[in-house]
Amino acid sequence: MNLSAATEWYAEVQALPTELRAGLRHALAIDLAASPDFSGDDSGVLRYRMAFNNVAEGWSWQPLARPEAEDYYRWKFFPLQSVREERPSYVQEEKIGEPQQTRVEWRYDYFLAFDNLYAFYPRVADDDAGFVIPVSAANTSIRLVALAVLGEPALSESTTFWKAIHARPVDFTLKKRYLIGALEALVVCDGASGRELARIHPQNWSAK
């Protein structure tokens, strides 16, 4: 399976003309360390709960959504990668008469945003709702891979900035970068060998 870091693929897609982005397919490793609602049991059944994986950007809002049939947040996400970057520090006085060395930190968080999650499992009002993937046996070392196809638009980015204060002398910039499209399959691989253990498609799953 051809995997590359989310940072690399985002840069590759960003470099393309807008009209060439939609329809591109790729396999993206999901960051399980940033996925508190992912778990497995002794029987080998893996669960990725999605109730709180909402894309809270404005382009995901559906203010007129009917709660019984639609979600307020249209798009859900899988976390893919997080990259921290230290930039040159500087001296400032957030408190008059007390010069402080101020750190400058940037963080880039990458996500796969998709809106076809209910092709994989029923829409129910349950915090445990999400992907269920049976595998042939319990495995303590796994990798979860999303097979996705980009839509239109294919990318989005937001920026949030927190200014340094005297008690926290750090200028912090957070950039959230989204690869946007549809989920075609979710694949479970052995973490050591990379061998495929199971995959689910919309309304279907198969184990190897």
N, C-alpha and C positions, 0 to 999 in steps of 0.2 A: 504494500500500500504506500503510495507516494505521499509522505507527510513533509510539511515544512512549517517553520514557526509562523504564528499568526502575524508577527511583525513583518516577515518577509513577504507573505502573500498580500497583506494590506498594501505594502509599498509597490508591489508588482501591479496590483489592480489600479492603484492610484495613478500610476504612470501611464495607464492606457487611456485612450480617448473614451469619453463617457459612453458613446454608442457601442463600444466593443466590450463593455463590462458585463452586461446582463447575459445570463446563460452559461457563464463560466462555472465549472465544477471543481471542487477540491475536497480533500479529506483534512479535517482539522482536529487536532487533539484537544479534548476538553480538560481544563485545569481542575482536577479532582480535589486538589488542596484548597481551592477556592469554592468548593461545592459542598457546603455543610449539609445539604439535604440529599446527598447521595449516600447510599448504604447497601450492604449485602448481608444475606443471612447464611446459615450453615448449609442450607440446601442448594446454594448457588444462585438464588434469585436476587437480581440486582434491581434497585429502585432509585430513580432520580426524580425526586419530588419537585414540582414546578410552580407551586402556588405563589411563591414569593420572588420568582425570577422574572419580574416585570421590567420592561424597558420603560423608564419613567421620563423619557424625552418627549417634547411636545408633539413630535411626529407620530408618537405611539398612542396619544390620547384619543379616546372616543367618548366625548362628553354626553352624547345622545344614546349611548349604548343601553339596551334594555337588559337589566341584570339577569333576568331569567334565561336570556339567550346569547348574550354577548359579554365580553370583558371590557372594563373601562380602558385597560391597557391592551391594545391589539397585539403588540409584539412581545415575545418572551425571549430570553437569552440564555446562552451557555457562556461561561467565562472561558477565555482561551489563554490569555497570557497577560502578565503584568511586568512592566519594565520601569525601574527607577533610574533617574539621572541626576547626578549632583552637578550644579553649575557654580561658577565662581561666587564666593561669598563677598559681602561688603560690610562696611561699618555704618551704623545709623544710630540715632537717638530716639527710640520710641518713648523713653522717659527722659525728660530734659535733664541734661547734665550727666547722663550715664551712657556713654557710647557703648554699643554692643556689636559684636561680630554676628552678622545675620547670614544664616545658611540659605541657599536657594536650591530647592528641590523640585523636580518635575517627576510626575508618574504618568505612564501611558498604560491604560487598561484596554485590552482588546476583547471583543465579544462577537459571537455569532447571534444575530437577531433573526428570528423566524416567526411566522404567524400561522403555520399549519400544524401546530402541535396536536390538535384534536383529530387529526387523521390517524394518530398513533394510539390515542386512548380517549375514553369518553370524557366529555366536559361534565364534571360534577362539583358540587360545593363541598370540597373536602381538602383539608391541608395536605393529605397524603396523595392527592391526585398527581399523576405523572407517569413517566416511562417505567415499564416493568419488563425486565429482560431475563428470561430463564437461561442459564448456562448448564452445561452437562455436569459440572461439579464445582464446589467452592474453590475459589482461587484468591489467595491473599495479595497477589501482585497483578493488577490489571491496568489496562489503558482503555479509555473510552474515546471513541472517534466519531465525529459527526461528518457525514457525507452531505454536502450542501451544494445548492446551485444558486448563484447570485441573481437578484432581481433588478428592478429599476425603481428607485435608485439602488445602487449596489453598495454605497459607502455613506457613512455619516460620522460626524465628529462633534463633540461638545467640549467646552473648556470651562473649568471652575477654578477661581483663584482665591486663596486665603492669604491675606497680608500678615506679615509678622507683627507680633505684639511683644511687649516687654517680657511677659511671662513665657512666651513661646517664640523665640527669635528665629523663625523659619518662614520664608516666603514659599508657599506651596502651591504648585499648579497641577491640576489633575486634568488630563485629556482622556476622554472616553471615545474609543474608536470602534465603530460597528461595521462588520460585514453583514449585509442585509440580503435575505433571500428565503429559500424554502429548504426544509430538512428532507433529504431523500432517504436516509437510513441512519441508524445508530448502531455502531459496531463495537463489540467487546473484543479486545485482544489481550493475549498474555503479555504481561509487562516486561518479562525477560526476553522471550523469544520473538515477540511480535506476531505469533500465530493467532489467527482469528478463531475465537471461541463461539461467538454468536452474533447475530445481527437481527434487527427488527426493521421492517418496512412499514409503510402505512397499512394498518389493519392486518398485519402479517408478521410473523417472526419465524426464524429458522436457526437451529443450533447445529454447530459442527463438532 
